[in-house]
Amino acid sequence: MTAWQVFAVSSRFTRESMQRCGCFSVDREGTDMLALKTAVEILKSKPNPLVVFPEGDIYHTNDRVTPFREGAAAMALMAARKSDRSVAIIPVAIKRWYSDDPTPSLAQTLSRIERSLHWSDKSHKPLKDRVLHLAEGLLALKETEHLKRTQQGSLRERIRGLMLALLDQCETEYGLAKKDCLAPERIKAVRQAIIQRRESQRETASESDRRQWSEDMNKMFIATQLYSYPGTYLEDSDSIERLAETVDKLEEDVLGSTYPTVHAARRVTVQFDVPIWLDRDSSKSITASELTTQMQSRVQSMLDFLNTPNSL
């Protein structure tokens, strides 16, 4: 399953190539019944596997699983309850390490980001200090833009505070109840509300209305960006991979790069866990939420194992 936005930004050759390789699009903004039907049919009767990335986005935090969304588990349960054959869920962990030193390329990318902000040359400072300095500066800019002030507290607290403030603003604007769920689900609900209002008022909307909808969509984009920064990712480990992942995120978010720079050669390990089997009977005794938690825990455990010394 591939977000329709991936097809939208790809060339005709790439789109056709993806389709020939078995990719099909899904609209994550609403209930895409055609994509759901296709996915369930693959699980019920097709010989090929269905590949789903339950995190729903690319967060550049390879050591930490971002909370899974329940769609993958829900599709598996739906298929198991309707199929004559069992459904196997195979958790997969993908871990990347640098085999060559990415430091020179990372330093160049950071210099490009700093120049874009009209900052003075900071190439004499350690990479980690430069990244954290950039994070503080960029967050202060967004706080000033949307809150008219900077916040107090740790980097993690300030990131979360700004994200929640943007969500609160938009949920109030569109009359949405503040649900006790993950930020991506709240962001999705706001985006759906914006799209619905935009469609229902297409003929009568003023220029001011259209500007407001665009601004609110941008707020949700910023909220998604903020959610992707844990705030403690570099503090918890000094690995070059975590540092590089954060630079990649900054390159995309600040410089608008479609894909981050390839800094050096890397090696990749793909590890498969034992299957989680579902049939008509077992699928009735577990909820999508419980199954999602189990899947997420399995993938995180594999990543933790791969990160231990001498694990391979």
C-alpha positions as CSV (number, residue, x, y, z in Angstrom):
1,M,0.0,0.0,0.0
2,T,1.4,3.4,-1.1
3,A,0.1,6.8,-0.2
4,W,-1.4,8.5,-3.2
5,Q,0.9,11.5,-2.7
6,V,3.9,9.2,-3.6
7,F,2.3,8.6,-7.0
8,A,1.4,12.3,-7.3
9,V,5.0,13.5,-7.0
10,S,6.5,10.8,-9.1
11,S,7.3,10.8,-12.8
12,R,5.1,8.8,-15.2
13,F,7.9,6.2,-15.6
14,T,8.1,5.8,-11.8
15,R,4.4,5.5,-11.3
16,E,4.1,2.8,-14.0
17,S,7.2,1.0,-12.5
18,M,5.6,1.0,-9.0
19,Q,2.3,-0.3,-10.3
20,R,4.1,-3.1,-12.2
21,C,5.9,-4.0,-9.0
22,G,2.5,-4.3,-7.2
23,C,2.1,-0.9,-5.6
24,F,-1.4,0.5,-5.3
25,S,-2.5,3.8,-3.9
26,V,-4.4,4.6,-0.7
27,D,-6.0,7.9,0.3
28,R,-5.1,8.3,4.0
29,E,-7.3,11.4,4.4
30,G,-10.5,9.5,4.2
31,T,-12.0,6.0,4.0
32,D,-10.5,4.6,0.8
33,M,-12.9,1.7,0.3
34,L,-11.3,0.6,-2.9
35,A,-7.8,0.4,-1.4
36,L,-9.3,-1.4,1.7
37,K,-11.1,-3.9,-0.6
38,T,-7.9,-4.5,-2.6
39,A,-5.8,-5.1,0.5
40,V,-8.3,-7.5,2.1
41,E,-8.7,-9.4,-1.2
42,I,-4.9,-9.9,-1.3
43,L,-4.9,-11.3,2.2
44,K,-7.8,-13.5,1.5
45,S,-6.9,-15.1,-1.8
46,K,-3.8,-13.8,-3.6
47,P,-0.4,-15.6,-3.6
48,N,1.5,-12.3,-3.0
49,P,2.1,-10.7,0.4
50,L,0.6,-7.4,1.4
51,V,3.3,-5.0,2.5
52,V,2.2,-2.2,4.8
53,F,4.3,0.4,6.8
54,P,2.1,0.9,9.9
55,E,3.9,4.0,11.1
56,G,2.2,5.8,8.2
57,D,5.0,8.1,7.4
58,I,8.8,8.5,7.2
59,Y,10.1,9.8,10.5
60,H,13.9,9.2,10.2
61,T,14.1,7.6,13.6
62,N,15.4,4.2,12.7
63,D,16.1,3.1,16.3
64,R,12.6,3.9,17.5
65,V,9.3,2.6,16.2
66,T,6.8,5.5,15.9
67,P,3.5,4.3,17.3
68,F,1.8,2.1,14.7
69,R,-1.6,3.1,13.3
70,E,-4.3,0.5,13.5
71,G,-5.1,0.1,9.8
72,A,-2.8,-2.8,9.2
73,A,-4.1,-4.8,12.1
74,A,-7.7,-4.0,11.1
75,M,-7.2,-5.2,7.6
76,A,-5.6,-8.4,8.8
77,L,-8.5,-9.1,11.2
78,M,-11.1,-8.3,8.5
79,A,-9.5,-10.7,6.1
80,A,-9.1,-13.5,8.7
81,R,-12.8,-13.3,9.5
82,K,-13.8,-13.6,5.9
83,S,-11.2,-16.0,4.5
84,D,-11.1,-19.8,4.3
85,R,-7.4,-19.6,4.9
86,S,-5.4,-18.3,7.8
87,V,-3.7,-14.9,7.7
88,A,-0.1,-14.6,8.8
89,I,1.3,-11.2,10.0
90,I,5.1,-11.2,9.8
91,P,6.6,-8.3,11.7
92,V,9.7,-6.9,9.9
93,A,12.5,-4.7,11.2
94,I,14.8,-2.8,8.9
95,K,18.0,-1.4,10.4
96,R,20.7,0.7,8.6
97,W,24.3,1.5,9.6
98,Y,26.9,3.6,7.9
99,S,29.8,1.4,6.6
100,D,31.7,4.6,5.5
101,D,32.2,7.8,7.4
102,P,29.4,10.3,6.6
103,T,30.8,13.1,8.7
104,P,32.3,15.3,5.9
105,S,29.0,15.2,4.0
106,L,26.9,15.9,7.1
107,A,29.1,18.9,7.8
108,Q,28.4,20.3,4.3
109,T,24.7,19.8,4.6
110,L,24.6,21.6,8.0
111,S,26.5,24.5,6.4
112,R,23.9,24.7,3.7
113,I,21.1,24.8,6.3
114,E,22.9,27.4,8.4
115,R,23.6,29.6,5.3
116,S,19.9,29.4,4.4
117,L,19.1,31.0,7.8
118,H,21.8,33.6,7.3
119,W,23.8,32.3,10.2
120,S,27.6,32.7,10.5
121,D,30.0,29.9,9.7
122,K,29.9,27.3,12.5
123,S,31.9,24.5,10.8
124,H,34.4,24.7,13.7
125,K,31.8,23.3,16.1
126,P,31.0,19.6,16.8
127,L,28.2,18.3,14.6
128,K,25.9,17.4,17.5
129,D,26.1,20.9,18.9
130,R,25.4,22.4,15.5
131,V,22.3,20.2,15.1
132,L,20.9,21.0,18.5
133,H,21.6,24.8,17.9
134,L,19.7,24.6,14.7
135,A,16.8,22.8,16.4
136,E,16.6,25.4,19.1
137,G,16.7,28.3,16.5
138,L,14.1,26.8,14.1
139,L,11.8,25.9,17.0
140,A,12.0,29.5,18.3
141,L,11.1,30.8,14.9
142,K,8.0,28.6,14.7
143,E,7.0,29.5,18.3
144,T,7.2,33.2,17.5
145,E,5.2,32.7,14.3
146,H,2.3,30.8,15.8
147,L,2.4,31.6,19.5
148,K,3.8,35.1,19.4
149,R,6.4,34.1,22.0
150,T,9.0,31.4,22.7
151,Q,8.2,28.7,25.3
152,Q,10.1,27.6,28.4
153,G,11.2,24.1,29.1
154,S,13.3,21.3,27.4
155,L,13.4,20.9,23.7
156,R,11.1,17.9,23.9
157,E,8.5,19.9,26.0
158,R,8.6,22.9,23.7
159,I,8.1,20.7,20.6
160,R,5.2,19.0,22.1
161,G,3.8,22.3,23.4
162,L,3.8,23.9,20.0
163,M,2.3,20.8,18.3
164,L,-0.6,20.6,20.8
165,A,-1.2,24.4,20.5
166,L,-1.5,24.1,16.7
167,L,-3.9,21.1,17.1
168,D,-6.0,22.9,19.7
169,Q,-6.3,26.0,17.5
170,C,-7.6,24.0,14.5
171,E,-9.8,21.6,16.5
172,T,-11.5,24.7,18.0
173,E,-11.9,26.3,14.6
174,Y,-13.6,23.3,13.1
175,G,-15.6,22.2,16.1
176,L,-13.7,19.0,16.7
177,A,-13.7,17.3,20.1
178,K,-10.2,16.8,21.5
179,K,-9.8,13.0,21.4
180,D,-7.5,10.9,23.6
181,C,-5.6,9.5,20.7
182,L,-2.2,9.8,19.0
183,A,-1.3,13.1,17.3
184,P,-1.4,11.7,13.8
185,E,-5.0,10.7,14.3
186,R,-5.9,14.1,15.5
187,I,-4.0,15.7,12.6
188,K,-5.9,13.4,10.2
189,A,-9.3,14.4,11.7
190,V,-8.4,18.1,11.3
191,R,-7.3,17.7,7.7
192,Q,-10.5,15.8,6.9
193,A,-12.6,18.6,8.5
194,I,-10.7,21.2,6.4
195,I,-11.2,19.2,3.2
196,Q,-14.9,18.8,4.0
197,R,-15.5,22.5,4.6
198,R,-13.5,23.4,1.5
199,E,-15.6,21.1,-0.6
200,S,-18.9,22.1,0.8
201,Q,-18.2,25.8,0.4
202,R,-16.3,25.6,-2.9
203,E,-18.8,27.8,-4.8
204,T,-19.4,30.4,-2.0
205,A,-16.0,30.7,-0.3
206,S,-14.3,34.1,-0.1
207,E,-10.6,34.6,-0.7
208,S,-10.2,35.0,3.0
209,D,-11.8,31.6,3.6
210,R,-9.4,29.9,1.1
211,R,-6.5,31.6,2.7
212,Q,-7.6,30.4,6.1
213,W,-7.9,26.8,4.9
214,S,-4.5,26.9,3.4
215,E,-3.0,28.3,6.6
216,D,-4.7,25.6,8.6
217,M,-3.5,22.8,6.3
218,N,0.0,24.3,6.8
219,K,-0.4,24.2,10.5
220,M,-1.2,20.5,10.3
221,F,1.9,19.9,8.1
222,I,4.0,21.7,10.8
223,A,2.3,19.6,13.5
224,T,3.3,16.5,11.6
225,Q,6.9,17.7,11.3
226,L,7.0,18.4,15.1
227,Y,5.6,15.0,15.9
228,S,8.5,13.4,13.9
229,Y,11.1,15.1,16.2
230,P,11.2,13.1,19.5
231,G,13.3,15.9,21.1
232,T,15.6,13.4,23.0
233,Y,16.8,11.3,20.1
234,L,20.3,12.7,20.1
235,E,20.5,12.9,23.9
236,D,19.8,9.1,24.3
237,S,22.6,8.0,22.0
238,D,25.7,9.4,20.3
239,S,25.4,7.1,17.3
240,I,26.4,8.7,13.9
241,E,23.2,7.1,12.5
242,R,20.9,9.1,14.8
243,L,22.9,12.3,14.0
244,A,22.6,11.7,10.3
245,E,18.9,10.9,10.5
246,T,18.3,14.2,12.2
247,V,20.3,16.1,9.6
248,D,18.3,14.3,6.9
249,K,15.1,15.6,8.6
250,L,16.4,19.1,8.8
251,E,17.5,19.0,5.1
252,E,14.0,18.0,4.1
253,D,12.1,20.4,6.4
254,V,14.4,23.5,6.0
255,L,15.7,23.2,2.5
256,G,12.7,21.5,1.1
257,S,14.6,18.6,-0.3
258,T,12.5,15.8,-1.8
259,Y,15.0,13.2,-0.6
260,P,18.0,13.8,1.7
261,T,21.6,13.7,0.6
262,V,23.3,10.3,0.3
263,H,26.1,10.9,2.8
264,A,28.0,7.6,2.6
265,A,27.6,3.9,1.9
266,R,25.4,2.0,4.3
267,R,24.6,-1.6,5.0
268,V,21.1,-2.8,5.8
269,T,19.8,-5.7,7.8
270,V,16.2,-6.9,7.3
271,Q,15.0,-9.2,10.1
272,F,11.7,-11.2,10.0
273,D,10.0,-12.3,13.2
274,V,7.9,-15.5,13.6
275,P,4.4,-15.0,12.1
276,I,1.3,-14.0,14.1
277,W,-1.4,-16.3,12.8
278,L,-5.0,-15.3,12.5
279,D,-8.0,-17.4,11.5
280,R,-11.8,-17.0,11.8
281,D,-11.8,-18.1,15.5
282,S,-8.7,-16.4,16.8
283,S,-9.5,-13.1,15.0
284,K,-12.6,-12.8,17.2
285,S,-10.7,-12.8,20.5
286,I,-8.3,-9.9,19.8
287,T,-9.0,-6.3,18.9
288,A,-7.2,-4.2,16.3
289,S,-5.7,-2.1,19.1
290,E,-4.3,-5.2,20.9
291,L,-2.9,-6.6,17.7
292,T,-1.3,-3.3,16.8
293,T,0.4,-3.1,20.2
294,Q,1.8,-6.6,19.7
295,M,3.1,-5.9,16.2
296,Q,4.8,-2.7,17.4
297,S,6.4,-4.4,20.4
298,R,7.8,-7.1,18.2
299,V,9.4,-4.7,15.7
300,Q,10.9,-2.6,18.5
301,S,12.3,-5.7,20.2
302,M,14.0,-6.7,16.9
303,L,15.5,-3.2,16.5
304,D,16.7,-3.2,20.1
305,F,18.3,-6.6,19.5
306,L,20.0,-5.5,16.2
307,N,21.4,-2.5,18.1
308,T,23.1,-4.7,20.7
309,P,26.8,-5.3,20.2
310,N,27.6,-8.6,18.4
311,S,24.0,-9.1,17.5
312,L,24.8,-10.3,14.0
